[in-house]
Structures are given as C-alpha cells and as structure tokens.
Amino acid sequence: MLDKKLYTNGQKTQELIDNKLTYFFKNGKVKAEGTYENELMTGEWKFYRETGQLWQVGNFENGKKNGSWVRYDKNNQLEYEEEFVNDKKIK
C-alpha cells in the first residue's frame, strides 16, 4: 500500500493517477516516475535529482530491477550502464 504522507511544508510525497506513480521532492519537483501495477513498480522508471535533472532510467519487472539501467552525471553525460535480471546485476 502506498504511503499518503505530506512533507512538513504541505507538499505531497507521491501521487498515483491510474497506473502512473510519481514521487516528489520536498520542493515539489519530481523525484521519480513510472508505472505501478499490482502494488509493484513495473516497466520503465525515471529518477531525477532535486534540481530536476534526469539521474537514472531503468526497468522493473514485478518490483525488481530487470533489464537496462543507465545513470547520468550532473553534466548530463552517461556515467554508466548496467544490466539486471531479477534484481541481480549481470553487467
């Protein structure tokens, strides 16, 4: 079950609309967003820095990391890429 809390400033921590779940930073910027089905993260998810910059993009299957994950540095350059199968890093 999702946590329905607010930050002390009144900003919501998350929002679920249909099957899209969005997490927020205290400043209101998006922290992470992706598909949420059967109470599990699934499909492609994007994670952001508090500045709003894209930080990571990865895939989930049944709530576990699965497939390609990429991370970007603060200059928006590819920092590294990993591969996961059932939450285990294979590359």
MDTraj code that builds the backbone (N, CA, C; nanometers):
import mdtraj as md
import numpy as np

residues = "MET LEU ASP LYS LYS LEU TYR THR ASN GLY GLN LYS THR GLN GLU LEU ILE ASP ASN LYS LEU THR TYR PHE PHE LYS ASN GLY LYS VAL LYS ALA GLU GLY THR TYR GLU ASN GLU LEU MET THR GLY GLU TRP LYS PHE TYR ARG GLU THR GLY GLN LEU TRP GLN VAL GLY ASN PHE GLU ASN GLY LYS LYS ASN GLY SER TRP VAL ARG TYR ASP LYS ASN ASN GLN LEU GLU TYR GLU GLU GLU PHE VAL ASN ASP LYS LYS ILE LYS".split()
xyz = np.array([
    [0.0843, -0.1184, 0.0000],
    [0.0000, 0.0000, 0.0000],
    [0.0885, 0.1244, 0.0000],
    [0.0461, 0.2242, -0.0726],
    [0.1234, 0.3475, -0.0829],
    [0.1107, 0.4326, 0.0416],
    [0.2188, 0.5001, 0.0737],
    [0.2249, 0.5934, 0.1845],
    [0.1610, 0.7253, 0.1390],
    [0.0710, 0.7804, 0.2163],
    [-0.0027, 0.9006, 0.1755],
    [0.0479, 1.0274, 0.2435],
    [0.1663, 1.0270, 0.3001],
    [0.2158, 1.1394, 0.3784],
    [0.2458, 1.2629, 0.2950],
    [0.2464, 1.3738, 0.3679],
    [0.2879, 1.5018, 0.3117],
    [0.4181, 1.5420, 0.3792],
    [0.4974, 1.6207, 0.3082],
    [0.6124, 1.6826, 0.3725],
    [0.5614, 1.7866, 0.4715],
    [0.6458, 1.8311, 0.5634],
    [0.6039, 1.9285, 0.6638],
    [0.5576, 2.0595, 0.6017],
    [0.6033, 2.0906, 0.4791],
    [0.5604, 2.2129, 0.4116],
    [0.4277, 2.1963, 0.3378],
    [0.3664, 2.0761, 0.3477],
    [0.2384, 2.0510, 0.2817],
    [0.2502, 1.9886, 0.1437],
    [0.3702, 1.9817, 0.0897],
    [0.3928, 1.9191, -0.0413],
    [0.3689, 1.7682, -0.0299],
    [0.2911, 1.7126, -0.1236],
    [0.2697, 1.5676, -0.1211],
    [0.3981, 1.4938, -0.1575],
    [0.4157, 1.3758, -0.1004],
    [0.5342, 1.2954, -0.1263],
    [0.5179, 1.2110, -0.2516],
    [0.3914, 1.1791, -0.2872],
    [0.3668, 1.0942, -0.4039],
    [0.2251, 1.1125, -0.4533],
    [0.2028, 1.0651, -0.5765],
    [0.0709, 1.0750, -0.6370],
    [0.0537, 0.9576, -0.7330],
    [-0.0576, 0.8885, -0.7214],
    [-0.0895, 0.7770, -0.8117],
    [-0.2116, 0.8155, -0.8934],
    [-0.1932, 0.8238, -1.0255],
    [-0.3036, 0.8527, -1.1171],
    [-0.3075, 0.7394, -1.2173],
    [-0.4214, 0.6695, -1.2203],
    [-0.4357, 0.5472, -1.2982],
    [-0.3232, 0.4527, -1.2551],
    [-0.2308, 0.4183, -1.3446],
    [-0.1211, 0.3293, -1.3035],
    [0.0139, 0.4008, -1.3106],
    [0.0128, 0.5350, -1.3078],
    [0.1379, 0.6119, -1.3072],
    [0.1616, 0.6658, -1.1666],
    [0.2754, 0.6264, -1.1087],
    [0.3133, 0.6718, -0.9755],
    [0.4247, 0.7745, -0.9883],
    [0.4075, 0.8858, -0.9187],
    [0.5077, 0.9912, -0.9179],
    [0.5453, 1.0210, -0.7737],
    [0.6749, 1.0221, -0.7464],
    [0.7271, 1.0638, -0.6162],
    [0.7813, 1.2050, -0.6316],
    [0.7683, 1.2863, -0.5246],
    [0.8127, 1.4244, -0.5285],
    [0.9166, 1.4529, -0.4211],
    [1.0039, 1.5489, -0.4509],
    [1.0928, 1.6049, -0.3504],
    [1.0124, 1.7057, -0.2677],
    [1.0658, 1.7468, -0.1571],
    [1.0004, 1.8446, -0.0701],
    [0.9754, 1.9764, -0.1433],
    [1.0621, 2.0090, -0.2415],
    [1.0463, 2.1338, -0.3166],
    [0.9398, 2.1242, -0.4259],
    [0.8760, 2.0064, -0.4401],
    [0.7697, 1.9890, -0.5387],
    [0.8150, 1.9333, -0.6716],
    [0.9460, 1.9275, -0.6949],
    [0.9954, 1.8703, -0.8206],
    [0.9830, 1.7184, -0.8169],
    [0.9707, 1.6602, -0.9357],
    [0.9551, 1.5149, -0.9478],
    [1.0849, 1.4452, -0.9080],
    [1.0708, 1.3445, -0.8225],
    [1.1837, 1.2636, -0.7759],
    [1.1958, 1.1364, -0.8601],
    [1.0817, 1.0737, -0.8887],
    [1.0788, 0.9501, -0.9679],
    [0.9395, 0.9336, -1.0256],
    [0.9324, 0.8659, -1.1412],
    [0.8018, 0.8411, -1.2023],
    [0.8070, 0.7159, -1.2871],
    [0.6954, 0.6438, -1.2847],
    [0.6870, 0.5227, -1.3644],
    [0.5557, 0.4505, -1.3425],
    [0.5459, 0.3325, -1.3996],
    [0.4252, 0.2517, -1.3930],
    [0.4209, 0.1730, -1.2625],
    [0.3017, 0.1686, -1.2039],
    [0.2806, 0.0998, -1.0769],
    [0.1562, 0.0127, -1.0928],
    [0.1752, -0.1189, -1.0945],
    [0.0640, -0.2124, -1.1128],
    [0.0721, -0.3231, -1.0092],
    [-0.0422, -0.3627, -0.9557],
    [-0.0488, -0.4690, -0.8552],
    [0.0460, -0.4412, -0.7381],
    [0.0524, -0.3129, -0.6983],
    [0.1356, -0.2666, -0.5876],
    [0.2845, -0.2909, -0.6086],
    [0.3279, -0.2935, -0.7372],
    [0.4689, -0.3130, -0.7711],
    [0.5117, -0.2154, -0.8798],
    [0.6376, -0.1704, -0.8717],
    [0.6949, -0.0902, -0.9795],
    [0.7164, -0.1830, -1.0988],
    [0.6813, -0.1355, -1.2171],
    [0.6961, -0.2168, -1.3370],
    [0.7270, -0.1270, -1.4555],
    [0.7925, -0.1827, -1.5567],
    [0.8250, -0.1054, -1.6762],
    [0.9334, -0.0025, -1.6516],
    [0.9383, 0.0977, -1.7399],
    [1.0431, 0.1993, -1.7304],
    [1.0135, 0.3007, -1.6204],
    [1.1154, 0.3300, -1.5412],
    [1.1092, 0.4324, -1.4375],
    [1.2198, 0.5326, -1.4613],
    [1.1894, 0.6597, -1.4319],
    [1.2881, 0.7667, -1.4418],
    [1.3057, 0.8271, -1.3036],
    [1.4311, 0.8531, -1.2678],
    [1.4666, 0.9116, -1.1388],
    [1.5406, 1.0421, -1.1647],
    [1.5101, 1.1437, -1.0834],
    [1.5641, 1.2767, -1.1045],
    [1.6390, 1.3273, -0.9812],
    [1.7305, 1.4193, -1.0048],
    [1.7956, 1.4911, -0.8952],
    [1.6989, 1.5996, -0.8463],
    [1.7268, 1.6539, -0.7301],
    [1.6401, 1.7572, -0.6748],
    [1.6383, 1.8833, -0.7610],
    [1.7388, 1.8990, -0.8450],
    [1.7448, 2.0127, -0.9373],
    [1.6500, 1.9957, -1.0555],
    [1.5986, 1.8724, -1.0741],
    [1.5133, 1.8429, -1.1882],
    [1.5860, 1.7683, -1.2986],
    [1.7184, 1.7562, -1.2872],
    [1.7971, 1.6832, -1.3884],
    [1.7671, 1.5340, -1.3837],
    [1.7631, 1.4723, -1.5014],
    [1.7497, 1.3279, -1.5102],
    [1.8737, 1.2632, -1.4507],
    [1.8536, 1.1646, -1.3625],
    [1.9645, 1.0977, -1.2948],
    [1.9784, 0.9529, -1.3415],
    [1.8671, 0.8768, -1.3386],
    [1.8719, 0.7356, -1.3777],
    [1.7463, 0.6993, -1.4557],
    [1.7611, 0.6018, -1.5452],
    [1.6479, 0.5422, -1.6155],
    [1.6676, 0.3924, -1.6083],
    [1.5632, 0.3223, -1.5650],
    [1.5750, 0.1779, -1.5541],
    [1.4408, 0.1100, -1.5627],
    [1.4459, -0.0210, -1.5705],
    [1.3250, -0.1013, -1.5860],
    [1.3052, -0.1940, -1.4671],
    [1.1775, -0.2115, -1.4342],
    [1.1376, -0.3035, -1.3292],
    [1.0448, -0.4105, -1.3870],
    [1.0522, -0.5283, -1.3290],
    [0.9572, -0.6352, -1.3584],
    [0.9210, -0.6974, -1.2244],
    [0.7925, -0.6965, -1.1914],
    [0.7447, -0.7476, -1.0627],
    [0.8170, -0.6824, -0.9448],
    [0.8420, -0.5516, -0.9547],
    [0.9031, -0.4777, -0.8458],
    [1.0536, -0.4937, -0.8331],
    [1.1164, -0.5659, -0.9255],
    [1.2611, -0.5889, -0.9196],
    [1.3282, -0.5307, -1.0426],
    [1.4524, -0.4819, -1.0239],
    [1.5275, -0.4292, -1.1379],
    [1.5440, -0.5400, -1.2414],
    [1.5137, -0.5054, -1.3665],
    [1.5242, -0.6033, -1.4740],
    [1.5526, -0.5301, -1.6041],
    [1.6606, -0.5651, -1.6692],
    [1.6955, -0.5004, -1.7953],
    [1.7977, -0.3909, -1.7764],
    [1.7978, -0.2980, -1.8685],
    [1.8978, -0.1917, -1.8734],
    [1.8699, -0.0822, -1.7708],
    [1.9787, -0.0350, -1.7062],
    [1.9748, 0.0802, -1.6160],
    [2.0888, 0.1724, -1.6551],
    [2.0586, 0.2998, -1.6745],
    [2.1622, 0.3973, -1.7067],
    [2.1591, 0.5098, -1.6042],
    [2.2770, 0.5636, -1.5761],
    [2.2890, 0.6748, -1.4827],
    [2.3649, 0.7875, -1.5511],
    [2.3175, 0.9109, -1.5262],
    [2.3786, 1.0298, -1.5848],
    [2.4437, 1.1144, -1.4759],
    [2.5558, 1.1773, -1.5105],
    [2.6229, 1.2647, -1.4147],
    [2.5565, 1.4035, -1.4174],
    [2.6096, 1.4956, -1.3385],
    [2.5498, 1.6285, -1.3277],
    [2.5690, 1.7136, -1.4522],
    [2.6516, 1.6660, -1.5470],
    [2.6700, 1.7339, -1.6754],
    [2.5860, 1.6694, -1.7848],
    [2.4907, 1.5837, -1.7444],
    [2.4013, 1.5128, -1.8367],
    [2.4736, 1.4158, -1.9284],
    [2.5938, 1.3727, -1.8881],
    [2.6691, 1.2734, -1.9653],
    [2.6450, 1.1352, -1.9042],
    [2.6446, 1.0338, -1.9888],
    [2.6262, 0.8967, -1.9413],
    [2.7385, 0.8619, -1.8439],
    [2.7016, 0.8265, -1.7214],
    [2.8001, 0.7905, -1.6195],
    [2.8315, 0.6416, -1.6271],
    [2.7264, 0.5600, -1.6344],
    [2.7460, 0.4171, -1.6565],
    [2.6141, 0.3490, -1.6908],
    [2.6258, 0.2275, -1.7418],
    [2.5096, 0.1463, -1.7780],
    [2.5267, 0.0093, -1.7165],
    [2.4173, -0.0451, -1.6632],
    [2.4189, -0.1775, -1.6013],
    [2.3027, -0.2598, -1.6563],
    [2.3143, -0.3896, -1.6409],
    [2.2065, -0.4813, -1.6785],
    [2.1694, -0.5638, -1.5557],
    [2.0403, -0.5808, -1.5354],
    [1.9904, -0.6592, -1.4223],
    [1.8956, -0.7683, -1.4704],
    [1.8981, -0.8803, -1.4001],
    [1.7998, -0.9868, -1.4166],
    [1.7514, -1.0217, -1.2767],
    [1.6220, -1.0039, -1.2548],
    [1.5596, -1.0378, -1.1275],
    [1.6342, -0.9748, -1.0089],
    [1.6655, -0.8450, -1.0214],
    [1.7318, -0.7650, -0.9172],
    [1.8798, -0.7939, -0.9010],
    [1.9384, -0.8796, -0.9853],
    [2.0811, -0.9123, -0.9745],
    [2.1549, -0.8502, -1.0919],
    [2.2626, -0.7781, -1.0603],
    [2.3434, -0.7136, -1.1640],
    [2.4210, -0.8214, -1.2402],
    [2.4072, -0.8201, -1.3738],
    [2.4785, -0.9172, -1.4567],
    [2.5850, -0.8496, -1.5423],
    [2.5818, -0.7176, -1.5504],
    [2.6807, -0.6454, -1.6326],
    [2.6972, -0.5052, -1.5792],
])
top = md.Topology()
chain = top.add_chain()
for i, resn in enumerate(residues, 1):
    res = top.add_residue(resn, chain, resSeq=i)
    for name in ("N", "CA", "C"):
        top.add_atom(name, md.element.get_by_symbol(name[0]), res)
traj = md.Trajectory(xyz[None], top)
